[in-house]
Amino acid sequence: MKTAPNSPGASSVNAQERFVRVYKVLSDAIAARAFPGCAFGVYAGGEVVLQDALGHFTYDDDAPAVTALTVYDVASITKVMATTAAAMLLYQRGVLDLDTPLGELLPGFVVGRSSGERARHVRLRHLLAHNSGLPGYVALYRTATTPAALLRACLRLPLEAEPGTRAEYSDPGFILLGKAIDLLTHEYLAAWVRREVYEPLGLSATGFCPPASIRSLIPPTENDTTFRRRRIQGEVQDEHAWLLQGAGGHAGLFSNVPDILRFAQAILDGLQPQASAGKQSLFEAATIEVFAKRQEPHGSSRALGWDTPSKKSSAGQYFSQHSIGHLGYSGCSLWIDLKAAVAAVLLTNRTWPDRQSELIREVRPAFHDAVRLALLSPHK
């Protein structure tokens, strides 16, 4: 995993003129203290058409400037760029069966629990679709102090609904899914996706657990006054991922705009005609279609691992219903319109210096609307 302090100057003056609405939305957001800085990019028409940055690492006068290459803690984007990506490739290779009961891989999920019969019906597809019946978020880090203790706590969580009947975005579900993938591959998820996804795609800035030598080049996410009681910079913000030694199925990944756009391109490449005409793509069209399809119950926006646009989506008004994406708690987002072959990435540390600001909820749809309007406008 590498990072660099300098931007390659990927965004030209013409791009800044074309995407003037984007710069206005993000500049206004920084002025309103939605976040101290951001990196952002757009892929459209088969190429990167925007890649730039605004603002600084923190609100301090002497804080480093964010660049297009700045690496961020992408939080729950881990769920798609690591765990779901692994699931897609394993499904594609016939290693992962979406209908495999979780209890077959993790017997502790079923054995000894009062809701054992219900637990037997939880399948890997339920974890991917966030409809397993597991709760959304439980602060297990308050009592669990080791990776093993955290895993045991996730295994023992009560099932609050029958599998497939309730959509509830669940971090514990993806922690368990990450462990299930470990067992399927006989390898830790972080190592497997580095070799099978990031290296083939050339994602040199993407990975878990940044080395100490580059942590100062990563914007801090929080001044933690309650748990670790220190500035969190270059190490995962999520407490449960931190307990999992920095790499969980739900969080822990660090990446930058160029790498995430390249990942999005790999998804879009799989849908192109040449992919089926002999040009090899990492992800196959049939796999993408399976994982992009909305799941039960009716009305849920969740696909398999991915989210899709809801009525008031963070993707704004112009991303089609045939879009997939995901958000990160730290203030990051990735949306890919599979129909229009457009991808947009926004990376921020909106949780600095604390988690109080919710302005990102307004910024995200405004950013994506500005991107799509710019793409619709004539340009030189």
N, C-alpha and C positions, 0 to 999 in steps of 0.2 A: 504494500500500500504506500503510495507516494503522494506528495502534495508539493505545491510550489507557491512562492510568495507573489509572483508576478503574473498578470493577465497577458494572454497572447494578443489582446486587442482584436478579438473576434468580431466585435460589433462595430461596423463602419458608421461613418456619419450618415450615410443613406439609410442604414437600418435605424439609427436613432430618430431620423426624420419620419420614417415610415411608422415606427412604433412609439410615436410621441405620446399617445394616450397611455401606453404602458409605463413609460417613464414618469408621467404625471401621477398616475395612481400610486406608484411605489414611492416617489418622492414625497407625496402628501402623507403616505403611511408612515414614513420615517419621521416626518415633522410632527405627526400626531403621536409618536412613540409607540406605534404598533410593534415595531422592532427597530433595533439600531442600524441594521444593514441587511442587504439581501443580494443573492445571486439568482439569475433567471435566464431562461433560454427557451427557444421555440424551434421546432423541427417541422417543416412544411415543404411540399413540393419536392420531396426527396433530398432535402439538404437542411443544414442548420442555418436559419435565417436571422436568428438573434441569439446572442450569448454575451451577457454583460453583468454588471454589478453596480450597486449603489450603497452608500453609507459605510458604516464602520462596524468593528467587532462589538463594541460597547458604546455607551453614550459619553464616555470620557473624551476629553479634548485631544488626548494623545493616542487614542486607540487606533490600531492598524485599519487601513481601508480594506473593505471586502473587494475581491477580484472575481473574475469569471471562473477562476480555478479554485477558489476557496472551498475547502472541504467542510461539510457540516454534519452534525449528528442528525440523521434523517428519521430517527424514531420509527414510527410504524410503517414507513415506506419499506422497512425491513420485511414486512409481511409479504410484499409482492416481489421485491428484488432479490430476496433470499429464499424464504420458505415456499412461497407460491411458485417461484421460478423453478425451484427444485422439484416441487410436486408436478409441475407441468412436464419437465423433462423425464422424470421417473414414470409418469403416466404414459408418455410418448414411447418410452422404451419397454413398456409392459412390466415394469417393476412395481409400480404403485397401482393398486385397484381402488378406485374411489369408494367402493362398497365394502372394503375390508373393515370389520368392526375394530374400533380402537382397542377393545379388550383383548384381541388376539395378539396385538403388539405390546400392550401395556396391561397385563392381567390385573395389576393393582387397581385399575380403574373400575373393575367389576367386583373382584373378590372382597368380601367382608363389608360391603356397603349395603345399607338398608334398601336403597333404590337400585339393587343389582340388576333386576329384570329390565328396568328402563335403560340402565347403563349399557346393557348388552346390545341395544339397538343403535348406539352412537357409532357412526361410521366416519371414515376420514372425510367424506364429502360434507358431513355436518360441521366438522371443525372448520373446513375451508369456507363454508357458507355462513358461519356464525349463527347456526340454528341448532346447535347440539343440545341446548337446554342448560348449558353452563352459565353461571353469572357473568356479567360484563367485566367488572373490575372489583377485586378484593385486595386490600393492602396486606398481602401475605408477608411482605418483608418486615412487618412489625414483629413477627414472631419467628419466622424462618430465618436462619442465619447462615445456611450452607446451600449449595446447589441441590443436594439430595433432599434436604428438608423442604425446600421450595417445591420440588417435583412431587414429593409425598403430599404436600398441602394441596397442590393442584389436582392430584388424583382423587383426593377425598372431598373435594368441593361438591355440595349437593346439586343435583340436577333439578332445576326449577320448572322445567317443562318437558313434554315429550319431544324427542328429537324430530326436527323438521316442522314444528308447530309454532315456534317463536323465534324471531330474529333478534338477537342480542349480541352486539359487538363484544367479543370476548378475548381479552388478552390471555387468560388461563388456557383457553382453547388452543391458541396458537403456540403457547409454551409446550403443551402436550403434543401438538402436531409436529413441532420441531424435534421433540424427542422421538416421536414415531419415525420420522425421516432418518434420524441418526441410526435407528435399528434397521431400517430398510437398506441403507447404504453401508452399514457397518463402519461408519465414519462420522465425525462431528459435522454438523451442518455447515459451519463456517469454513472448514477445510474443503468440503465437497463442492460448495458453490464457487469458491475461489477457483478451483481447478476446472469445473465443468461449465461455469457461466462466465465469470469475470475474466479469466485468462483468455478463453477463446474470443471474447468480444473486445479484448484490449482495455478493460476497465482497470487501469493501474492505480487509480485513486480510491477505489472502492474496497472496503473490507471492514472487518471487526477489529476492535482493540488496537487503535493507532499506537505506534511506538512512542515512547517518551520524547524522542528527538523531534517529532513534528507536532506535538500537542499545542504548542504556542501558536501554531499557524492555523488553528481551528477556533472559530468563535466560541466563547463560553456559552453554556446554556442556562446556568443558574448560579446564584449565590445561595447554596443550600444551607439553611440555618437550623434544620430539624433532624436530618438523617445522617449524612456524611459530614456536615458542618464544615464545609469548605467550598471554594469556588470550583464548579464543575466545568472543566475545560479539557477537551481531548479524551475524555472518558464518557461512557454512556450515561445519559441523564436518568433514564428509567431505572428505578430502584431494583425491580425484579431482574432486569437484564444484567445489572451490576452484580447481583447475587449469583447470577449464572456465569460469572467471570467474564462479563462483557458481551456475551453472545447468546441471545435467546431467539426462539422462533418468532417472537413478537417484536423485538427491538434490539438495537445494538449496532446497526450498520452505519458506517460513515461513507459519504460519497460527495461528488460535486456535479455541477451542471453538465459538463461535457460527457461524463460517464453515464449519467442518468438519461441524457438524450440518446446516447448510443444504445443503451438498453431498450429504450422506447423504439428506436429504429429497428432493433432486432425483432421486436414484436410485429411491427408494421411490415418488415421484410418478409415475414412468414406468410403474409396474406397476399403478396404480390404474385402475379401469374408466373413469373420466372422461377418462383420458389418451387412450383409444381412441375416446372419444365426442365429440371435438372440442376438449377442453381441451389446449392445447399444453404439452408437457413437453420439457425439454432432451434427455433420454434416452428412447428408445422401448423398450417392453417387449421386442420381439423382439431388440433389440441387447443389452439387459441379460441376457436368457436365454442368448444366445450367449457372452457374456463371463463369465458365472457358471458355465458348465459345466466340470466337471473335465476335464483333458486327459491325454494319455498321458504316461508309461507307467501301467499299472494300479497303483493304490496311491498315486499322487501326489495331494497335496491342492491342487495348483495349477490354477487356472482360467486364463483369458486376462487376465493382468495382476494379477488378484485371487488371494488365497489363500482356501481354504475350511477349515472346522474339521477338524482331524485327530483322532486318537484321544485325545491329551493336548493339547488345543488351548489357546492363550492366551485363547480366547473362553470357556473354562470348559465347564460341563456342559449349559447350557440353551439355547445358541444352536443352532438347527436345522441340519441338513445343507444346507439351502437358505440358507446365510449366506455372505457375502463380507466380506473384510476385509484388513487389512495392518498390519504393525508397522513401527516406525521405530527405528533403532539408538540414537537419543538417549533412548529410553524412552517413545515415543508409540505409540498404537494407535487403530485405527478398526475396529469390527465392525458389520455391518448384517445383521440377520436379515430376509431378503426375505419369508419366510413370515409372521412375526409383525409385520412393519413396525416393528421396533425398531432403534435405532442407539445405540451407546455410544462415547464418545470419552474417551481419557485422554491428557493431555499432561504430560510430565515432562522433566527434564534429569538423568536417572539417571547420566549420564557425568560429572557434576561431583563432585569436581574432577578425577577421572581415570576410566578405563574399567573399573576393577577389579570393582565391585559387580555381581553377577548376581541380586540379590534381586528385580529386576523380573520374573523368570521366575515367581516365586511370587505376586507381587502381581497380575499381569494376570488370571489365571484367577479369583482370589479376588474381584477387583473386578467382573468380569463376572457371576460367580455371584451376588454381592450385589445387583447391578443387577436381574437377572432375578427373583430371589426377592422383591425389593421390589415389582416390577411385578405379581407374582402375589398379593401380600398385599392384603387389603381396606384401603382408605384413605378418609378423609373428603374 
